[in-house]
Amino acid sequence: MTSALKMTHQALAEFLHKEFPQYIGEVCEVAENYSLLRQPINESHLRPGRTVSGPTLMALADVALYVAILSKIGPVALTVTTDLTIHFLNKPRSDRAIMAKASLLKQGKRLIIGEVELYSEGEEDIVAHVVATYSVPPITV
């Protein structure tokens, strides 16, 4: 049995714009237990060696899972990351946007676990794999 999304693609984009104006990426897709985000890359995202910085990749993964979670539970802004593990697998391209495919793996009463695959736009090789846990505050109705 599938449940309806609690936040639409448009509502999520507006929420991010309002609550996280520092995020400059794009919400490309949202479905049940899934989101796809695109992060353009510019010089501010690069570290020496012209590779995309780890903090840029971690931030994108974090936002992608946050979007997937909010699409399922609604606009609970105080949902927070409690744990994030990233494995850097391949060098991302500095001349392409980074894409983040986020999937929710398990939802409990207070914790949600998800994973993200990061890759350079137009490329097949995953550049990083992320697993993260989020804490959801008690929701009062």
C-alpha positions as protocol buffer text, in pm:
chain_id: "A"
residue {
  index: 1
  type: MET
  ca { x: 0 y: 0 z: 0 }
}
residue {
  index: 2
  type: THR
  ca { x: 148 y: 333 z: -102 }
}
residue {
  index: 3
  type: SER
  ca { x: 85 y: 659 z: 74 }
}
residue {
  index: 4
  type: ALA
  ca { x: 48 y: 1000 z: -84 }
}
residue {
  index: 5
  type: LEU
  ca { x: 329 y: 1251 z: -63 }
}
residue {
  index: 6
  type: LYS
  ca { x: 290 y: 1498 z: 223 }
}
residue {
  index: 7
  type: MET
  ca { x: 478 y: 1767 z: 25 }
}
residue {
  index: 8
  type: THR
  ca { x: 481 y: 1810 z: -350 }
}
residue {
  index: 9
  type: HIS
  ca { x: 782 y: 1889 z: -565 }
}
residue {
  index: 10
  type: GLN
  ca { x: 676 y: 2256 z: -577 }
}
residue {
  index: 11
  type: ALA
  ca { x: 610 y: 2279 z: -202 }
}
residue {
  index: 12
  type: LEU
  ca { x: 952 y: 2130 z: -127 }
}
residue {
  index: 13
  type: ALA
  ca { x: 1128 y: 2373 z: -361 }
}
residue {
  index: 14
  type: GLU
  ca { x: 948 y: 2666 z: -195 }
}
residue {
  index: 15
  type: PHE
  ca { x: 1024 y: 2532 z: 154 }
}
residue {
  index: 16
  type: LEU
  ca { x: 1397 y: 2502 z: 75 }
}
residue {
  index: 17
  type: HIS
  ca { x: 1404 y: 2849 z: -78 }
}
residue {
  index: 18
  type: LYS
  ca { x: 1244 y: 2997 z: 234 }
}
residue {
  index: 19
  type: GLU
  ca { x: 1411 y: 2791 z: 510 }
}
residue {
  index: 20
  type: PHE
  ca { x: 1750 y: 2725 z: 346 }
}
residue {
  index: 21
  type: PRO
  ca { x: 1824 y: 3014 z: 108 }
}
residue {
  index: 22
  type: GLN
  ca { x: 2191 y: 2912 z: 105 }
}
residue {
  index: 23
  type: TYR
  ca { x: 2100 y: 2599 z: -93 }
}
residue {
  index: 24
  type: ILE
  ca { x: 2146 y: 2682 z: -461 }
}
residue {
  index: 25
  type: GLY
  ca { x: 2058 y: 2346 z: -610 }
}
residue {
  index: 26
  type: GLU
  ca { x: 1744 y: 2219 z: -774 }
}
residue {
  index: 27
  type: VAL
  ca { x: 1486 y: 1962 z: -669 }
}
residue {
  index: 28
  type: CYS
  ca { x: 1447 y: 1758 z: -988 }
}
residue {
  index: 29
  type: GLU
  ca { x: 1218 y: 1473 z: -878 }
}
residue {
  index: 30
  type: VAL
  ca { x: 1026 y: 1363 z: -572 }
}
residue {
  index: 31
  type: ALA
  ca { x: 845 y: 1032 z: -530 }
}
residue {
  index: 32
  type: GLU
  ca { x: 759 y: 810 z: -236 }
}
residue {
  index: 33
  type: ASN
  ca { x: 1080 y: 738 z: -42 }
}
residue {
  index: 34
  type: TYR
  ca { x: 1291 y: 909 z: -312 }
}
residue {
  index: 35
  type: SER
  ca { x: 1430 y: 1241 z: -428 }
}
residue {
  index: 36
  type: LEU
  ca { x: 1667 y: 1354 z: -701 }
}
residue {
  index: 37
  type: LEU
  ca { x: 1854 y: 1681 z: -660 }
}
residue {
  index: 38
  type: ARG
  ca { x: 2098 y: 1867 z: -887 }
}
residue {
  index: 39
  type: GLN
  ca { x: 2378 y: 2088 z: -757 }
}
residue {
  index: 40
  type: PRO
  ca { x: 2554 y: 2315 z: -1009 }
}
residue {
  index: 41
  type: ILE
  ca { x: 2929 y: 2333 z: -946 }
}
residue {
  index: 42
  type: ASN
  ca { x: 3133 y: 2651 z: -961 }
}
residue {
  index: 43
  type: GLU
  ca { x: 3479 y: 2758 z: -842 }
}
residue {
  index: 44
  type: SER
  ca { x: 3358 y: 2798 z: -481 }
}
residue {
  index: 45
  type: HIS
  ca { x: 3287 y: 2422 z: -465 }
}
residue {
  index: 46
  type: LEU
  ca { x: 3635 y: 2314 z: -574 }
}
residue {
  index: 47
  type: ARG
  ca { x: 3936 y: 2233 z: -363 }
}
residue {
  index: 48
  type: PRO
  ca { x: 4299 y: 2206 z: -476 }
}
residue {
  index: 49
  type: GLY
  ca { x: 4334 y: 1956 z: -757 }
}
residue {
  index: 50
  type: ARG
  ca { x: 4009 y: 2090 z: -908 }
}
residue {
  index: 51
  type: THR
  ca { x: 3790 y: 1830 z: -746 }
}
residue {
  index: 52
  type: VAL
  ca { x: 3455 y: 1895 z: -585 }
}
residue {
  index: 53
  type: SER
  ca { x: 3505 y: 1938 z: -210 }
}
residue {
  index: 54
  type: GLY
  ca { x: 3383 y: 1686 z: 44 }
}
residue {
  index: 55
  type: PRO
  ca { x: 3170 y: 1945 z: 226 }
}
residue {
  index: 56
  type: THR
  ca { x: 2989 y: 2023 z: -102 }
}
residue {
  index: 57
  type: LEU
  ca { x: 2911 y: 1654 z: -156 }
}
residue {
  index: 58
  type: MET
  ca { x: 2805 y: 1600 z: 208 }
}
residue {
  index: 59
  type: ALA
  ca { x: 2577 y: 1904 z: 204 }
}
residue {
  index: 60
  type: LEU
  ca { x: 2407 y: 1792 z: -117 }
}
residue {
  index: 61
  type: ALA
  ca { x: 2352 y: 1441 z: 21 }
}
residue {
  index: 62
  type: ASP
  ca { x: 2212 y: 1585 z: 344 }
}
residue {
  index: 63
  type: VAL
  ca { x: 1965 y: 1810 z: 160 }
}
residue {
  index: 64
  type: ALA
  ca { x: 1861 y: 1527 z: -77 }
}
residue {
  index: 65
  type: LEU
  ca { x: 1767 y: 1301 z: 214 }
}
residue {
  index: 66
  type: TYR
  ca { x: 1599 y: 1588 z: 395 }
}
residue {
  index: 67
  type: VAL
  ca { x: 1381 y: 1647 z: 87 }
}
residue {
  index: 68
  type: ALA
  ca { x: 1291 y: 1277 z: 61 }
}
residue {
  index: 69
  type: ILE
  ca { x: 1199 y: 1272 z: 430 }
}
residue {
  index: 70
  type: LEU
  ca { x: 988 y: 1589 z: 420 }
}
residue {
  index: 71
  type: SER
  ca { x: 801 y: 1462 z: 116 }
}
residue {
  index: 72
  type: LYS
  ca { x: 693 y: 1172 z: 335 }
}
residue {
  index: 73
  type: ILE
  ca { x: 629 y: 1341 z: 673 }
}
residue {
  index: 74
  type: GLY
  ca { x: 550 y: 1700 z: 575 }
}
residue {
  index: 75
  type: PRO
  ca { x: 722 y: 2030 z: 658 }
}
residue {
  index: 76
  type: VAL
  ca { x: 881 y: 1933 z: 989 }
}
residue {
  index: 77
  type: ALA
  ca { x: 1169 y: 2180 z: 978 }
}
residue {
  index: 78
  type: LEU
  ca { x: 1332 y: 2052 z: 1298 }
}
residue {
  index: 79
  type: THR
  ca { x: 1403 y: 1710 z: 1148 }
}
residue {
  index: 80
  type: VAL
  ca { x: 1780 y: 1691 z: 1193 }
}
residue {
  index: 81
  type: THR
  ca { x: 2070 y: 1476 z: 1085 }
}
residue {
  index: 82
  type: THR
  ca { x: 2203 y: 1263 z: 1370 }
}
residue {
  index: 83
  type: ASP
  ca { x: 2458 y: 1060 z: 1177 }
}
residue {
  index: 84
  type: LEU
  ca { x: 2608 y: 1080 z: 826 }
}
residue {
  index: 85
  type: THR
  ca { x: 2870 y: 848 z: 678 }
}
residue {
  index: 86
  type: ILE
  ca { x: 3015 y: 916 z: 336 }
}
residue {
  index: 87
  type: HIS
  ca { x: 3237 y: 697 z: 122 }
}
residue {
  index: 88
  type: PHE
  ca { x: 3422 y: 882 z: -154 }
}
residue {
  index: 89
  type: LEU
  ca { x: 3450 y: 639 z: -444 }
}
residue {
  index: 90
  type: ASN
  ca { x: 3556 y: 833 z: -754 }
}
residue {
  index: 91
  type: LYS
  ca { x: 3671 y: 1184 z: -837 }
}
residue {
  index: 92
  type: PRO
  ca { x: 3372 y: 1396 z: -940 }
}
residue {
  index: 93
  type: ARG
  ca { x: 3399 y: 1609 z: -1252 }
}
residue {
  index: 94
  type: SER
  ca { x: 3454 y: 1976 z: -1180 }
}
residue {
  index: 95
  type: ASP
  ca { x: 3282 y: 2082 z: -1503 }
}
residue {
  index: 96
  type: ARG
  ca { x: 2949 y: 1908 z: -1437 }
}
residue {
  index: 97
  type: ALA
  ca { x: 2670 y: 1942 z: -1184 }
}
residue {
  index: 98
  type: ILE
  ca { x: 2650 y: 1681 z: -910 }
}
residue {
  index: 99
  type: MET
  ca { x: 2333 y: 1471 z: -892 }
}
residue {
  index: 100
  type: ALA
  ca { x: 2202 y: 1315 z: -571 }
}
residue {
  index: 101
  type: LYS
  ca { x: 1964 y: 1017 z: -570 }
}
residue {
  index: 102
  type: ALA
  ca { x: 1823 y: 978 z: -220 }
}
residue {
  index: 103
  type: SER
  ca { x: 1623 y: 678 z: -99 }
}
residue {
  index: 104
  type: LEU
  ca { x: 1462 y: 617 z: 237 }
}
residue {
  index: 105
  type: LEU
  ca { x: 1549 y: 276 z: 379 }
}
residue {
  index: 106
  type: LYS
  ca { x: 1362 y: 265 z: 711 }
}
residue {
  index: 107
  type: GLN
  ca { x: 1121 y: 487 z: 897 }
}
residue {
  index: 108
  type: GLY
  ca { x: 1065 y: 442 z: 1268 }
}
residue {
  index: 109
  type: LYS
  ca { x: 869 y: 657 z: 1512 }
}
residue {
  index: 110
  type: ARG
  ca { x: 1158 y: 899 z: 1574 }
}
residue {
  index: 111
  type: LEU
  ca { x: 1439 y: 795 z: 1337 }
}
residue {
  index: 112
  type: ILE
  ca { x: 1459 y: 769 z: 958 }
}
residue {
  index: 113
  type: ILE
  ca { x: 1751 y: 607 z: 776 }
}
residue {
  index: 114
  type: GLY
  ca { x: 1833 y: 676 z: 414 }
}
residue {
  index: 115
  type: GLU
  ca { x: 2107 y: 651 z: 155 }
}
residue {
  index: 116
  type: VAL
  ca { x: 2229 y: 871 z: -129 }
}
residue {
  index: 117
  type: GLU
  ca { x: 2423 y: 801 z: -445 }
}
residue {
  index: 118
  type: LEU
  ca { x: 2613 y: 1102 z: -577 }
}
residue {
  index: 119
  type: TYR
  ca { x: 2737 y: 1120 z: -934 }
}
residue {
  index: 120
  type: SER
  ca { x: 2851 y: 1374 z: -1191 }
}
residue {
  index: 121
  type: GLU
  ca { x: 2567 y: 1469 z: -1426 }
}
residue {
  index: 122
  type: GLY
  ca { x: 2577 y: 1258 z: -1741 }
}
residue {
  index: 123
  type: GLU
  ca { x: 2816 y: 1003 z: -1589 }
}
residue {
  index: 124
  type: GLU
  ca { x: 2737 y: 652 z: -1464 }
}
residue {
  index: 125
  type: ASP
  ca { x: 3008 y: 608 z: -1200 }
}
residue {
  index: 126
  type: ILE
  ca { x: 2902 y: 690 z: -845 }
}
residue {
  index: 127
  type: VAL
  ca { x: 3140 y: 943 z: -690 }
}
residue {
  index: 128
  type: ALA
  ca { x: 3019 y: 896 z: -331 }
}
residue {
  index: 129
  type: HIS
  ca { x: 2780 y: 682 z: -128 }
}
residue {
  index: 130
  type: VAL
  ca { x: 2614 y: 820 z: 184 }
}
residue {
  index: 131
  type: VAL
  ca { x: 2411 y: 659 z: 461 }
}
residue {
  index: 132
  type: ALA
  ca { x: 2249 y: 889 z: 716 }
}
residue {
  index: 133
  type: THR
  ca { x: 2007 y: 886 z: 1008 }
}
residue {
  index: 134
  type: TYR
  ca { x: 1765 y: 1167 z: 1089 }
}
residue {
  index: 135
  type: SER
  ca { x: 1577 y: 1242 z: 1408 }
}
residue {
  index: 136
  type: VAL
  ca { x: 1216 y: 1351 z: 1370 }
}
residue {
  index: 137
  type: PRO
  ca { x: 1070 y: 1555 z: 1656 }
}
residue {
  index: 138
  type: PRO
  ca { x: 739 y: 1440 z: 1800 }
}
residue {
  index: 139
  type: ILE
  ca { x: 465 y: 1560 z: 1567 }
}
residue {
  index: 140
  type: THR
  ca { x: 164 y: 1702 z: 1744 }
}
residue {
  index: 141
  type: VAL
  ca { x: -169 y: 1702 z: 1569 }
}
